[in-house]
């Protein structure tokens, strides 16, 4: 295996934009699961799908057609050469396999016979090699184990692995087998699988997020390795950093966590996730005879010489570190066994297979594998060293007994020694430089001088080529030199260095398996007849092996391969002690003894001690040590029989005859057993073929069942259509013979039931255009184009719309025509009447100047006729309600919108007047009238528009005049009331009161007269008001008036005239217009929005300031200034008296 992590650097743009290919493997019951899965797939996602299903090679597949109805993706059956594209589903064709190269699908031929084919594994393996981490595999319902080996390849290359939740599968064999590999990332229901894939790849395809995540992983990597080390006892910090980062990053993506900090918290709190990460880092991917050419070279260069040169007492020692689930170890064991058989040698072989993953070692010890893996084993070895089971196979006991599986770390535990062959394949590639530099010297120590080192295709000895000489560089086979080995002192529990010569079997702590092709059962005889009864069990009590006579302690004596549990088989007096000692040893891991026990049976009781000894591989050895003789039941409980000599002789004679017959029977049974064994192997082979055929037939059955259901529904629909339809319809074949018709056709063609098959040309028709119809039918059957006609009966009282369509077969061939008549007599009459009424209505609307509008509340649109478009000044026949409201002045939009809403919700009548928005000086006014019209199909609002611009303008003028008159009258009464009150309080006589009031009322009259005499085209100015106030005193003094043009609003004129009148009156009484000579200067300025008016009286004599007492005139001046929103002040100089008015004029 080549480490993909070494090839995966920073993602390129092409990687970010590339698609991800999802392989889907399914068998029996998979159609429904695939349908549910693809129903959730989206065409816009960055995924493409390839479906691999077990199909009958002799039956056309309907899978593509059935799936296309349940997904928005494009579904098609692969024909070879297709470039895989986003949003497509490709289906495997019957009788072929599929592979992918550079994103292109290729058809392949099966090399194996039916029963051993594994199209899912083959495609997954090619997909993994071609797409790497952008490959995903999904295993759905099916029997057997196809897909499990391919899943390992996907995982090995960094891809994503998902399986259907077994509880939701119609057949759970394939999902369960895949899940048992321990390599699955997600277990989901079919309708959740696509979501899980998209969630995973949403991290991978975002380059920035991917780099940021990798950076956070690198920052927390040491802490994560520390947590794993504390949990499982193995330190991964020496592994390649790039490998560790990618494996941790992958787990973060699977769990959909934000960063490595969150994942660190997760592994600290969740021991299950720590276990999953441990297995993710191990990458347990292996298979039988992986790289077959390399194993062939190993057999030639190492296995054959070792078997050939081994003496009868010599031992061949083999070590397979990192054995995973055992396939490589069993491969080497089968090679040695087969070579020994071919050379007819009896050889002692000891094979040590080690790994740090106890779960994988349990699988290796069980030695049972999916049936699909059988194809990797050469056929000759397959027949000799495997035993077929139901859907699986087991390695024979002869091979299993050659191997010792144990937990061992090559960088932590002491190595084995005096090894003849060391096979360490695809392990060093995951080590960093430090671990690699430690591992190779350890291998040098473990191997004998001249022994063989076998590495993986991507591995080499590197800088240690001075101690390992290549025997075959291409196959990675090396030979240890004769230099003196150095024991690695950093390892625990140093071992004594063995001699360089071959070890003999009697010097080994555990006897090797001696491959003797004769019949030798001495060891088994010793254990069963002379040694204490023993059991080898798991910590849970499951029996792995038994020796000796166990009938006194157990109900039955289980064999070597029994799956029973010891506590459930123990006799009374044994069961309680057995359960207690198993629990204590499992906790303490120390040898334990339970003394003075008594096992009771129906024949007596046995005193014994129970010894439990924990073994290195985690199992427990139970020894039943007898303390005394077996105590049988009392003789009083039995009835005695006195045997006679003749009876004894008769029994002995009968026993001899029985033994002879038994011997004959045994020989016959052995012969029959061999025949049955051969027959059983043939039956198992036939069973595999039948199972494969059954899966294919199950898939075909699912497809046909779906098709039959659809055809039944379609046939029922067609039958009901012909029975119930009111449409006259005729179907003719390519000879224009009548194939079928409906009862409604009787008004056109007087058919009878016996007319089916009769030429249509022989039937009398009521149509005036019958010949034209027959001609059109012939044209449709020739060119396949649809024809539309309008036909009448001979009395011209009825009219039909005729559509003639081609009748096509399943293959698309023209096979007749279909005639569908739709009577349009009433429709044509109604159309004419509606047209007449429409013309009348249009004339009425044009004369009245009304415009018609219609609102569709669902679409939010409003349609207008030509008058309405002209009235609103738009070209579009239809606009949205929002666009219509924007045509109205902003201040009136809410009223129009509210009226529409009330009509829709409450059914209120719309009657609202609004002005249209306009940039010009004059805006058009419209009146909107309408109401809601409800029908069965929809609701709408229908109404008319009136142009009420002239009426609205007249109304506005009238209202403005009334408001102005009311305002002026109110102001006038208020001013007169104030003048009368103030004059009454200060007048000394009634004539004085009358004179003061009359004078001021006259001033009001003059100011009012000024407003009436001012032209409408211009505003009254401040200069006009000043000149009007001093006009009665012209010639009494020199007057100077200056200032800019300041307009005066009508409502300001009264207050301003009263104020100026008071100042001019005071000037005539006390100032320059009276007895005090001088001149008057009236000046004003405008700064920003403020007007400052200065009334400056310049006297020749010295001016004395007032004493501060306010009279009626001063009060009236202050009141007028307040009404102008201004202020008045009085300033004095030596010869001047200045009154200053400051106010902000109303410019409206």
TORFIGU-44376 format. One line per 2 residues: number of its first residue (from 1); for each residue z, x negated, y of C-alpha. Coordinates in steps of 0.5 Angstrom, whole numbers. Layout:
NUM) Z X Y  ...
//
This chain:
1) 0 0 0  -2 -2 7
3) 4 -1 12  1 4 17
5) 6 2 22  3 -5 23
7) -4 -2 25  -1 3 29
9) 0 0 36  0 4 43
11) -4 10 43  -11 10 46
13) -14 16 49  -18 18 43
15) -12 19 39  -9 23 45
17) -15 28 45  -17 27 37
19) -15 33 32  -10 34 27
21) -13 36 20  -9 40 16
23) -10 40 8  -8 47 5
25) -7 46 -3  -6 53 -7
27) -7 56 -14  -5 62 -17
29) -2 67 -12  -4 63 -6
31) -9 68 -3  -4 72 0
33) 0 66 3  -6 63 6
35) -8 69 9  -1 70 12
37) -1 63 15  -8 63 18
39) -6 69 21  -2 65 26
41) -7 60 27  -10 59 35
43) -17 57 36  -15 53 42
45) -10 49 38  -12 42 37
47) -12 43 29  -17 44 24
49) -16 46 17  -18 45 10
51) -17 50 4  -16 47 -3
53) -15 52 -8  -16 52 -16
55) -23 56 -17  -27 58 -23
57) -33 53 -23  -37 58 -26
59) -36 64 -21  -38 65 -14
61) -32 64 -9  -31 70 -4
63) -25 66 -1  -28 64 6
65) -31 72 7  -24 74 5
67) -20 70 10  -25 70 16
69) -22 78 17  -15 75 18
71) -16 70 23  -19 68 30
73) -21 61 27  -28 60 24
75) -28 60 17  -34 57 12
77) -35 54 5  -36 47 5
79) -43 44 3  -42 37 4
81) -43 33 11  -39 37 16
83) -36 34 21  -29 37 22
85) -28 40 28  -22 44 32
87) -21 51 31  -25 51 24
89) -23 53 17  -26 49 11
91) -26 52 4  -27 48 -2
93) -33 50 -6  -33 52 -14
95) -34 46 -19  -33 41 -14
97) -28 37 -11  -27 35 -3
99) -26 28 0  -26 26 8
101) -29 20 11  -28 18 18
103) -27 26 19  -33 28 15
105) -32 32 9  -36 30 2
107) -37 34 -4  -34 30 -10
109) -35 31 -18  -29 31 -22
111) -28 26 -27  -23 29 -31
113) -24 35 -36  -21 42 -34
115) -13 42 -35  -13 35 -32
117) -16 36 -26  -12 35 -19
119) -17 37 -13  -11 38 -9
121) -8 31 -10  -15 28 -9
123) -16 31 -3  -9 29 0
125) -10 22 -2  -17 21 2
127) -14 25 8  -8 21 8
129) -12 14 8  -17 17 13
131) -13 20 18  -6 17 17
133) -1 20 22  -6 25 24
135) -6 28 17  -1 34 15
137) -1 37 8  1 44 6
139) 3 46 -1  3 54 -2
141) 4 59 -8  1 56 -15
143) 4 54 -22  4 47 -24
145) 5 41 -20  -2 39 -17
147) -1 37 -10  6 33 -11
149) 2 26 -12  -2 27 -6
151) 4 29 -2  7 22 -3
153) 1 19 0  1 23 6
155) 8 21 7  7 14 6
157) 1 14 11  6 17 16
159) 3 24 16  7 31 16
161) 9 35 9  10 42 9
163) 11 47 3  12 54 2
165) 19 57 2  19 58 -6
167) 23 65 -6  17 67 -2
169) 12 65 -7  8 69 -12
171) 9 63 -17  14 57 -14
173) 11 52 -19  8 48 -14
175) 12 49 -8  18 47 -12
177) 15 41 -15  13 38 -8
179) 20 40 -6  23 36 -11
181) 20 30 -9  25 29 -3
183) 19 28 2  18 35 5
185) 19 35 12  19 43 13
187) 20 49 8  18 55 11
189) 15 62 10  7 62 11
191) 7 66 17  12 60 20
193) 8 54 18  3 54 23
195) 8 54 29  12 48 25
197) 6 44 25  4 45 33
199) 11 44 35  11 37 31
201) 4 35 34  6 37 41
203) 11 31 41  6 26 38
205) 0 28 42  3 27 49
207) 2 19 50  8 19 56
209) 13 23 52  11 19 46
211) 12 12 49  19 15 53
213) 21 17 46  20 11 43
215) 24 7 48  30 11 47
217) 30 10 40  29 3 41
219) 35 3 45  39 7 40
221) 37 4 34  43 -1 33
223) 48 5 33  43 9 29
225) 43 4 23  50 3 24
227) 52 10 22  47 10 16
229) 50 3 14  57 7 14
231) 55 13 11  51 10 5
233) 53 3 5  46 0 6
235) 44 -4 12  37 -3 15
237) 38 -7 21  34 -12 18
239) 28 -8 17  22 -8 21
241) 23 -5 28  17 -2 29
243) 18 2 22  25 4 24
245) 23 6 31  17 10 28
247) 21 13 22  27 15 27
249) 22 18 32  19 22 26
251) 26 25 25  27 27 32
253) 20 30 32  21 34 26
255) 28 37 29  25 38 36
257) 30 34 39  30 31 46
259) 31 24 45  35 19 41
261) 41 20 44  41 27 42
263) 39 25 35  45 20 35
265) 50 25 36  46 29 30
267) 47 24 25  54 22 27
269) 56 30 26  51 32 20
271) 52 28 14  46 31 11
273) 41 29 16  44 22 15
275) 42 22 8  35 25 10
277) 34 19 15  36 14 9
279) 31 17 4  26 17 10
281) 27 10 11  26 8 4
283) 19 11 3  20 13 -4
285) 12 13 -5  10 10 -12
287) 5 12 -18  3 10 -25
289) -1 4 -25  -2 4 -18
291) -8 -1 -16  -10 -1 -24
293) -15 -7 -23  -8 -11 -21
295) -5 -9 -27  -11 -11 -31
297) -10 -18 -28  -3 -18 -29
299) -4 -16 -37  -8 -22 -38
301) -5 -27 -34  3 -26 -35
303) 4 -20 -41  -1 -23 -46
305) 2 -30 -46  9 -28 -46
307) 8 -23 -52  4 -29 -55
309) 9 -34 -54  16 -31 -55
311) 20 -33 -61  23 -28 -66
313) 30 -29 -63  27 -30 -56
315) 28 -25 -50  23 -23 -45
317) 27 -21 -39  23 -17 -33
319) 26 -15 -27  23 -9 -22
321) 27 -9 -16  25 -3 -11
323) 23 1 -17  24 8 -14
325) 23 14 -19  21 9 -24
327) 13 10 -25  12 2 -24
329) 18 0 -29  15 5 -34
331) 8 2 -33  10 -5 -34
333) 14 -3 -40  8 1 -43
335) 4 -5 -42  9 -10 -46
337) 9 -5 -51  2 -4 -52
339) 1 -11 -52  6 -12 -57
341) 3 -7 -62  -4 -10 -61
343) -1 -17 -63  3 -14 -68
345) 9 -18 -66  16 -16 -66
347) 19 -18 -59  26 -17 -56
349) 25 -14 -49  30 -13 -43
351) 27 -9 -37  32 -8 -31
353) 29 -3 -26  34 -3 -19
355) 34 1 -13  39 3 -8
357) 37 10 -8  41 14 -13
359) 37 20 -13  31 16 -15
361) 34 13 -20  36 20 -23
363) 29 22 -23  27 15 -27
365) 33 16 -32  30 23 -34
367) 23 20 -35  20 27 -34
369) 14 27 -29  9 33 -26
371) 3 34 -31  -2 31 -25
373) 1 24 -26  -2 24 -33
375) -9 22 -30  -6 16 -28
377) -4 13 -35  -10 10 -39
379) -12 15 -44  -10 10 -50
381) -3 10 -47  -2 17 -45
383) -3 19 -53  2 14 -55
385) 8 14 -50  8 21 -47
387) 11 27 -50  8 34 -47
389) 12 39 -44  11 46 -40
391) 7 43 -34  10 36 -34
393) 11 30 -39  16 26 -41
395) 16 18 -43  17 17 -50
397) 24 14 -52  21 8 -55
399) 19 6 -48  25 9 -44
401) 30 5 -49  27 -2 -46
403) 29 0 -39  36 -1 -36
405) 36 3 -29  42 1 -24
407) 44 1 -17  42 -6 -14
409) 40 -9 -7  36 -15 -7
411) 39 -17 0  46 -15 -2
413) 48 -16 -9  48 -22 -14
415) 41 -23 -17  39 -22 -24
417) 37 -29 -27  33 -32 -33
419) 27 -27 -31  20 -28 -34
421) 17 -23 -30  19 -20 -23
423) 15 -15 -20  17 -13 -13
425) 11 -9 -10  11 -6 -3
427) 18 -7 -1  17 -14 3
429) 12 -10 8  18 -6 10
431) 23 -12 11  23 -16 18
433) 22 -24 18  30 -25 17
435) 30 -21 10  23 -24 8
437) 26 -31 9  32 -29 5
439) 29 -25 -1  24 -30 -3
441) 29 -35 -5  33 -30 -9
443) 26 -29 -13  26 -36 -14
445) 33 -37 -16  32 -31 -21
447) 26 -33 -24  25 -38 -30
449) 21 -44 -28  14 -42 -29
451) 15 -35 -29  11 -30 -26
453) 12 -26 -19  8 -20 -18
455) 7 -17 -11  4 -11 -7
457) -3 -12 -5  -1 -13 3
459) 4 -18 1  4 -25 0
461) 9 -31 -1  8 -34 7
463) 11 -40 8  14 -40 1
465) 8 -42 -2  11 -49 -4
467) 15 -46 -9  10 -40 -11
469) 3 -42 -14  -2 -37 -14
471) -5 -35 -21  -9 -30 -18
473) -9 -29 -10  -13 -23 -10
475) -8 -19 -15  -2 -22 -11
477) 0 -26 -18  4 -32 -17
479) 8 -37 -21  15 -40 -20
481) 15 -48 -19  20 -52 -23
483) 24 -54 -17  31 -53 -18
485) 34 -46 -15  39 -46 -10
487) 44 -40 -11  44 -35 -5
489) 51 -36 -3  51 -30 2
491) 51 -26 -4  57 -22 -7
493) 60 -24 -14  56 -31 -15
495) 54 -31 -22  53 -37 -27
497) 47 -41 -27  43 -40 -33
499) 40 -45 -37  32 -46 -36
501) 30 -44 -43  29 -37 -46
503) 36 -33 -47  37 -31 -54
505) 39 -23 -55  46 -25 -57
507) 48 -28 -51  47 -22 -47
509) 52 -18 -44  48 -12 -46
511) 43 -12 -52  36 -12 -50
513) 31 -7 -54  28 -10 -59
515) 21 -8 -60  21 -8 -68
517) 15 -4 -71  18 -3 -77
519) 24 2 -79  31 -1 -77
521) 36 4 -76  42 -1 -77
523) 45 0 -70  45 7 -70
525) 48 7 -77  54 3 -75
527) 55 7 -68  55 14 -72
529) 59 12 -79  64 6 -77
531) 65 6 -69  69 11 -65
533) 66 18 -63  63 17 -56
535) 60 21 -51  56 18 -45
537) 56 24 -39  55 24 -32
539) 61 26 -27  60 33 -28
541) 60 33 -35  53 33 -37
543) 52 30 -44  47 24 -44
545) 48 21 -50  53 21 -56
547) 55 17 -62  59 18 -68
549) 62 24 -71  64 29 -66
551) 65 35 -70  73 35 -69
553) 73 35 -62  66 39 -60
555) 64 45 -63  57 42 -64
557) 55 35 -64  49 34 -59
559) 43 30 -60  41 24 -55
561) 37 29 -51  42 35 -50
563) 43 38 -44  50 41 -45
565) 56 40 -42  62 37 -45
567) 68 41 -42  64 47 -45
569) 63 45 -52  70 42 -53
571) 75 45 -58  82 47 -56
573) 86 42 -54  81 37 -52
575) 78 42 -46  83 41 -41
577) 84 34 -42  77 32 -42
579) 76 36 -35  82 33 -32
581) 80 26 -34  73 27 -31
583) 75 29 -25  80 23 -24
585) 75 18 -26  70 21 -21
587) 75 20 -16  78 13 -17
589) 72 9 -21  77 6 -26
591) 78 6 -33  83 12 -35
593) 87 14 -42  90 20 -44
595) 95 19 -50  98 24 -55
597) 92 29 -55  91 34 -61
599) 84 37 -62  85 44 -66
601) 80 47 -71  79 52 -76
603) 80 47 -81  86 43 -78
605) 88 38 -72  87 31 -70
607) 91 27 -66  87 22 -61
609) 87 18 -55  82 20 -50
611) 79 14 -46  74 14 -40
613) 71 8 -38  66 9 -31
615) 59 5 -32  55 1 -27
617) 50 7 -26  55 12 -24
619) 56 15 -31  62 15 -35
621) 63 13 -43  68 18 -46
623) 71 15 -53  75 19 -58
625) 80 14 -61  84 17 -67
627) 91 16 -67  93 19 -74
629) 89 22 -80  86 29 -80
631) 91 34 -81  88 39 -86
633) 91 46 -86  97 48 -91
635) 94 49 -98  98 55 -99
637) 93 58 -94  88 57 -100
639) 87 60 -107  86 54 -112
641) 81 54 -117  82 49 -124
643) 76 46 -125  74 45 -133
645) 70 38 -135  64 43 -138
647) 64 46 -131  64 39 -127
649) 59 37 -132  55 43 -130
651) 56 42 -123  54 35 -123
653) 47 36 -127  46 42 -122
655) 47 37 -116  42 32 -119
657) 37 37 -120  38 40 -113
659) 38 33 -110  31 32 -113
661) 28 38 -111  31 37 -104
663) 28 30 -104  21 33 -106
665) 22 38 -100  24 33 -95
667) 17 29 -97  14 36 -96
669) 17 37 -89  16 30 -87
671) 8 31 -88  8 38 -85
673) 12 36 -79  7 30 -78
675) 1 36 -79  5 40 -74
677) 6 35 -69  -1 33 -69
679) -3 41 -68  2 41 -63
681) -1 36 -59  -8 39 -60
683) -4 46 -58  -1 43 -52
685) -8 40 -49  -11 47 -50
687) -5 50 -47  -6 45 -41
689) -14 47 -41  -12 55 -41
691) -7 54 -36  -12 51 -31
693) -17 57 -33  -11 62 -32
695) -10 59 -25  -17 59 -24
697) -18 66 -26  -12 69 -22
699) -15 66 -16  -22 70 -18
701) -18 76 -20  -14 76 -13
703) -21 75 -9  -24 81 -14
705) -18 85 -13  -19 85 -5
707) -26 86 -6  -25 92 -10
709) -20 95 -6  -25 94 0
711) -30 97 -3  -26 103 -6
713) -24 104 2  -31 103 4
715) -34 108 -1  -29 113 0
717) -30 113 8  -38 114 6
719) -37 120 2  -32 123 7
721) -37 121 13  -43 125 9
723) -38 131 7  -35 132 14
725) -40 129 19  -44 134 23
727) -50 129 25  -56 130 21
729) -57 124 18  -63 122 12
731) -63 115 9  -70 113 5
733) -71 107 1  -77 102 2
735) -82 107 -1  -80 113 4
737) -76 117 -2  -70 120 0
739) -64 117 -2  -58 121 1
741) -57 126 7  -52 130 10
743) -52 138 10  -53 138 18
745) -60 136 16  -62 143 14
747) -64 145 21  -69 140 21
749) -71 138 14  -70 144 9
751) -67 139 3  -64 141 -3
753) -60 137 -8  -66 136 -13
755) -70 133 -7  -66 126 -8
757) -72 121 -10  -77 125 -7
759) -82 122 -2  -80 124 5
761) -88 126 7  -88 131 2
763) -82 135 6  -84 140 11
765) -81 139 18  -79 143 24
767) -81 137 28  -87 138 33
769) -87 130 33  -86 129 25
771) -92 125 24  -90 120 30
773) -83 120 26  -86 118 20
775) -90 112 23  -84 110 27
777) -80 109 20  -86 105 17
779) -85 100 23  -78 100 22
781) -78 98 15  -84 93 17
783) -81 89 23  -73 91 22
785) -73 93 30  -69 99 32
787) -73 105 34  -71 111 39
789) -74 117 40  -73 124 43
791) -76 130 39  -77 137 39
793) -77 143 35  -84 147 35
795) -81 152 39  -79 147 44
797) -72 151 44  -68 145 41
799) -68 137 43  -65 131 39
801) -64 124 40  -67 120 34
803) -65 113 32  -68 110 26
805) -65 103 24  -67 99 18
807) -63 99 12  -61 92 9
809) -58 90 2  -53 85 2
811) -57 79 2  -60 82 8
813) -67 84 6  -70 91 8
815) -69 96 3  -71 103 7
817) -69 106 14  -63 111 16
819) -65 117 21  -59 119 25
821) -61 126 29  -56 127 35
823) -58 134 38  -58 134 46
825) -60 141 48  -54 143 51
827) -53 136 54  -60 136 57
829) -59 143 60  -52 141 63
831) -55 135 66  -60 139 70
833) -55 144 72  -50 138 74
835) -56 134 78  -57 141 82
837) -50 142 84  -50 135 86
839) -55 135 90  -52 141 94
841) -46 138 94  -49 131 97
843) -52 135 102  -46 139 104
845) -42 132 105  -48 129 109
847) -48 135 114  -40 135 115
849) -39 127 115  -34 127 110
851) -34 121 105  -31 122 98
853) -27 117 94  -24 116 87
855) -18 112 85  -17 109 78
857) -9 108 78  -10 104 71
859) -15 99 74  -12 99 81
861) -19 100 84  -22 105 89
863) -29 107 89  -33 110 95
865) -40 113 96  -45 111 101
867) -41 115 107  -35 112 105
869) -38 105 105  -41 106 112
871) -34 109 115  -30 103 113
873) -36 98 114  -36 95 107
875) -42 94 102  -38 94 96
877) -38 100 92  -32 99 89
879) -26 95 91  -18 94 89
881) -13 98 92  -10 92 95
883) -17 91 99  -17 98 101
885) -10 97 104  -12 91 108
887) -17 95 111  -12 99 115
889) -8 96 121  -1 92 118
891) 4 97 121  1 103 117
893) -1 100 111  6 102 108
895) 5 109 110  -2 110 106
897) 1 106 100  7 111 100
899) 2 117 100  -2 114 94
901) 4 112 90  7 119 91
903) 1 122 89  1 118 83
905) 8 119 81  10 126 84
907) 3 129 84  4 130 92
909) -2 132 96  -5 126 100
911) -6 127 108  -5 121 112
913) -8 119 118  -9 111 119
915) -13 106 124  -17 101 121
917) -16 94 122  -20 91 128
919) -21 85 132  -24 89 138
921) -21 93 143  -22 100 140
923) -21 101 132  -23 107 128
925) -18 112 126  -19 116 119
927) -16 121 116  -14 120 108
929) -14 127 104  -13 127 96
931) -9 129 90  -8 127 83
933) -13 130 78  -10 129 71
935) -15 130 64  -14 128 57
937) -17 121 57  -14 119 64
939) -11 120 71  -14 119 77
941) -14 121 85  -20 124 88
943) -20 125 95  -24 125 102
945) -24 121 108  -25 124 115
947) -27 120 122  -22 122 127
949) -23 117 132  -25 121 138
951) -19 126 136  -14 121 135
953) -16 117 142  -15 124 146
955) -9 125 142  -6 118 144
957) -8 119 151  -5 126 152
959) 2 123 149  1 117 153
961) 1 121 160  6 126 158
963) 11 120 156  9 117 163
965) 10 123 167  17 125 163
967) 19 117 165  17 118 172
969) 21 124 173  27 122 170
971) 27 116 174  26 120 180
973) 32 124 179  36 119 177
975) 34 115 184  35 121 188
977) 42 123 185  44 116 186
979) 42 116 193  45 123 195
981) 52 120 192  52 114 195
983) 50 117 202  55 122 201
985) 61 117 200  59 113 207
987) 55 118 211  59 120 218
989) 56 126 219  51 131 216
991) 45 129 220  46 122 218
993) 47 124 211  40 128 212
995) 37 122 215  39 117 211
997) 37 121 204  30 123 207
999) 28 116 209  29 114 202
1001) 26 120 199  20 118 204
1003) 20 111 201  20 114 194
1005) 14 118 196  10 113 199
1007) 11 108 193  9 114 188
1009) 3 115 192  1 108 191
1011) 1 108 184  -3 115 184
1013) -8 111 189  -8 105 185
1015) -15 104 181  -15 105 174
1017) -19 99 173  -13 94 176
1019) -6 93 176  -2 94 182
1021) 0 87 185  7 85 188
1023) 3 83 195  1 91 195
1025) 8 93 194  10 88 200
1027) 5 90 205  7 97 204
1029) 14 96 205  13 93 212
1031) 7 97 214  11 102 218
1033) 14 96 222  7 92 224
1035) 7 89 231  15 89 231
1037) 15 82 229  11 76 226
1039) 10 77 219  8 71 214
1041) 6 74 207  4 69 201
1043) 4 68 194  0 68 187
1045) -2 75 184  3 78 180
1047) 1 85 177  7 90 178
1049) 7 95 172  8 103 174
1051) 15 103 172  17 97 176
1053) 14 100 182  19 105 184
1055) 25 100 183  21 95 187
1057) 19 99 193  26 102 194
1059) 29 95 194  23 92 199
1061) 24 99 203  32 97 204
1063) 30 90 206  25 92 211
1065) 30 98 214  36 93 215
1067) 31 89 218  29 94 223
1069) 36 96 224  39 89 225
1071) 34 84 224  27 81 226
1073) 24 88 226  29 91 231
1075) 33 88 237  34 81 234
1077) 28 77 236  25 73 231
1079) 20 73 225  19 74 218
1081) 17 70 212  16 73 205
1083) 14 68 200  14 69 192
1085) 13 64 186  12 65 179
1087) 15 59 174  13 61 167
1089) 15 68 166  20 68 172
1091) 18 71 179  22 69 185
1093) 21 73 191  24 70 198
1095) 25 75 204  27 70 209
1097) 29 73 216  29 67 222
1099) 32 69 228  32 66 235
1101) 40 67 236  45 64 231
1103) 46 69 225  53 71 223
1105) 54 72 215  57 79 213
1107) 64 80 212  63 82 205
1109) 63 89 205  58 93 201
1111) 54 99 204  50 104 201
1113) 44 100 202  47 94 198
1115) 49 98 192  42 101 192
1117) 39 94 192  43 91 186
1119) 41 98 182  34 97 183
1121) 34 89 181  38 91 175
1123) 32 96 173  28 90 174
1125) 32 86 169  33 81 175
1127) 38 79 180  39 79 188
1129) 43 74 192  44 73 200
1131) 44 66 203  45 64 210
1133) 43 59 215  44 57 222
1135) 38 62 224  36 65 217
1137) 38 70 213  35 70 206
1139) 35 75 201  32 72 194
1141) 30 77 188  29 74 181
1143) 26 78 175  21 77 169
1145) 15 82 170  13 87 165
1147) 6 84 163  4 90 158
//
